[in-house]
Amino acid sequence: MRITVTVDGTPYTDEVEPRTLGKVGTVVGCDTSNCGACTVHLNGHSVKSCSVLAVQADGCEITTIEGLARDGRLHPVQQAFHDNHALQCGFCTPGMIMQSIDLLADNPDPDEKAVREGLEGNLCRCTGYQNIVRAVQDAAHHMRPGAGPEAEKLTEEAAGRIGVGGE
């Protein structure tokens, strides 16, 4: 099947097996859409990629964990996960980050309960989620409220916080 998609800002037209994305940062966890490890953004909204056929994404824009960093700088949510030690083995981390960005686009100032509910479709088998919740709330404080699809772009405030932009 021949499809055209934009992945992490780069357009691709290719023959594909109907279930592949061809990226390595997006992991296959359960392959049943239960764990959320494979979460990506499809046209700006999080989806579990194991439940989306490549042909269903024809003409869409896909952002994976690999497409979040800009000019060598981590996305504010990636930086917050790093700063708050919100991972152990790291297997669930790409999906957690992608879902967190979507959560923050809908709710730019979530309390602990809202974060836990917003991430309930993404499972972590190593942590108690405390640092993940802390990271999402930390990122919320450093991102522009109501960022929507623009949440995937590094804000000036976050850039200053992580010491980039000529500083």
C-alpha positions as CSV (number, residue, x, y, z in Angstrom):
1,M,0.0,0.0,0.0
2,R,1.4,3.4,-0.9
3,I,0.8,6.3,1.6
4,T,1.9,9.8,2.2
5,V,2.4,11.0,5.8
6,T,4.4,13.7,7.6
7,V,6.4,12.2,10.5
8,D,8.2,14.6,12.8
9,G,7.9,17.4,10.2
10,T,9.3,15.3,7.3
11,P,7.0,14.2,4.5
12,Y,7.2,10.6,3.4
13,T,5.6,8.8,0.5
14,D,6.3,5.1,0.6
15,E,5.0,1.5,0.2
16,V,4.3,0.2,3.6
17,E,3.1,-2.8,5.4
18,P,-0.2,-1.6,6.9
19,R,1.0,-1.6,10.5
20,T,4.4,0.1,10.5
21,L,5.7,3.6,11.3
22,G,9.4,2.9,10.8
23,K,10.5,4.8,13.9
24,V,12.4,3.3,16.8
25,G,11.5,5.7,19.7
26,T,7.9,4.6,19.6
27,V,7.9,1.2,21.2
28,V,5.5,-1.7,20.9
29,G,4.3,-2.7,24.3
30,C,1.2,-4.8,24.6
31,D,0.2,-4.5,21.0
32,T,-3.5,-4.3,22.2
33,S,-3.7,-0.6,23.0
34,N,-3.8,-1.3,26.8
35,C,-0.4,0.0,27.9
36,G,0.1,3.2,26.0
37,A,3.8,2.7,25.4
38,C,3.2,3.3,21.7
39,T,1.5,6.7,22.0
40,V,2.1,9.2,19.2
41,H,0.3,12.4,18.1
42,L,-1.8,12.0,15.0
43,N,-2.8,15.5,13.7
44,G,-2.0,16.9,17.1
45,H,-3.8,14.4,19.3
46,S,-2.5,11.4,21.1
47,V,-3.3,8.0,19.8
48,K,-2.0,4.5,20.6
49,S,-0.2,3.7,17.4
50,C,-0.6,0.0,17.7
51,S,-4.3,0.5,17.1
52,V,-3.8,2.7,14.0
53,L,-2.9,1.2,10.7
54,A,-0.4,3.1,8.6
55,V,-3.0,3.3,5.8
56,Q,-5.4,5.1,8.3
57,A,-2.7,7.8,8.7
58,D,-2.5,8.5,5.0
59,G,-2.3,12.3,4.6
60,C,-2.0,12.9,8.3
61,E,0.8,14.5,10.3
62,I,2.4,12.2,12.9
63,T,4.7,13.4,15.7
64,T,6.7,10.8,17.6
65,I,8.9,11.2,20.7
66,E,11.7,11.6,18.2
67,G,10.1,14.7,16.7
68,L,9.6,16.7,19.9
69,A,13.1,18.2,20.4
70,R,13.7,21.4,18.5
71,D,17.2,22.5,17.5
72,G,18.8,20.0,19.9
73,R,16.6,21.2,22.9
74,L,14.2,18.9,24.7
75,H,10.5,19.7,24.7
76,P,9.5,21.1,28.1
77,V,7.7,17.9,29.0
78,Q,10.8,15.8,28.1
79,Q,12.9,18.2,30.2
80,A,10.5,17.9,33.1
81,F,10.6,14.1,33.0
82,H,14.4,14.3,33.1
83,D,14.5,16.9,35.9
84,N,12.0,15.0,38.0
85,H,13.5,11.6,37.5
86,A,10.2,10.4,36.1
87,L,11.4,7.1,34.7
88,Q,13.1,4.0,35.7
89,C,13.5,1.5,32.9
90,G,12.3,4.0,30.3
91,F,10.1,1.7,28.3
92,C,6.9,3.6,29.0
93,T,8.5,7.0,28.9
94,P,7.9,7.9,25.2
95,G,4.2,7.1,25.5
96,M,3.9,8.9,28.9
97,I,5.5,12.0,27.5
98,M,3.3,12.1,24.4
99,Q,0.1,11.6,26.4
100,S,1.3,14.2,28.9
101,I,1.6,16.8,26.1
102,D,-1.9,16.1,25.0
103,L,-3.2,16.2,28.6
104,L,-1.5,19.6,29.1
105,A,-3.0,20.9,25.8
106,D,-6.5,20.1,27.3
107,N,-5.7,21.1,30.9
108,P,-2.8,23.5,31.2
109,D,-2.8,23.4,35.1
110,P,-3.8,19.9,36.2
111,D,-3.9,18.9,39.8
112,E,-2.6,15.5,40.9
113,K,-5.9,13.7,40.3
114,A,-6.3,15.2,36.8
115,V,-2.8,14.1,35.9
116,R,-3.4,10.5,37.1
117,E,-6.7,10.4,35.3
118,G,-5.2,11.8,32.1
119,L,-2.5,9.2,32.1
120,E,-4.6,6.2,33.2
121,G,-4.3,4.6,29.7
122,N,-0.5,4.6,30.0
123,L,1.0,2.0,32.3
124,C,4.3,2.0,34.1
125,R,5.4,-1.2,35.7
126,C,8.4,0.3,37.5
127,T,7.4,3.4,39.3
128,G,4.7,4.5,41.7
129,Y,3.8,7.3,39.3
130,Q,4.7,10.0,41.9
131,N,7.6,11.4,39.8
132,I,5.6,11.2,36.6
133,V,2.8,13.2,38.1
134,R,5.4,15.7,39.5
135,A,7.0,16.0,36.0
136,V,3.7,16.7,34.3
137,Q,2.9,19.4,36.9
138,D,6.4,20.8,36.6
139,A,6.0,21.0,32.8
140,A,2.6,22.7,33.2
141,H,4.3,25.5,35.1
142,H,6.8,26.0,32.4
143,M,4.5,25.9,29.3
144,R,2.2,28.5,28.0
145,P,-1.3,27.9,29.2
146,G,-3.7,26.7,26.5
147,A,-1.0,25.7,24.1
148,G,-3.2,23.3,22.2
149,P,-1.4,21.9,19.1
150,E,1.3,24.5,19.7
151,A,2.3,22.5,22.8
152,E,4.8,20.7,20.7
153,K,6.8,23.9,20.2
154,L,9.4,25.0,22.8
155,T,8.2,28.1,24.5
156,E,10.4,31.1,25.3
157,E,9.8,30.6,29.0
158,A,10.8,26.9,28.9
159,A,13.8,27.7,26.8
160,G,15.0,30.2,29.4
161,R,14.4,27.7,32.2
162,I,16.6,25.0,30.6
163,G,19.3,27.5,29.6
164,V,19.0,27.6,25.9
165,G,18.8,30.4,23.3
166,G,22.3,31.9,23.6
167,E,22.5,31.9,27.4
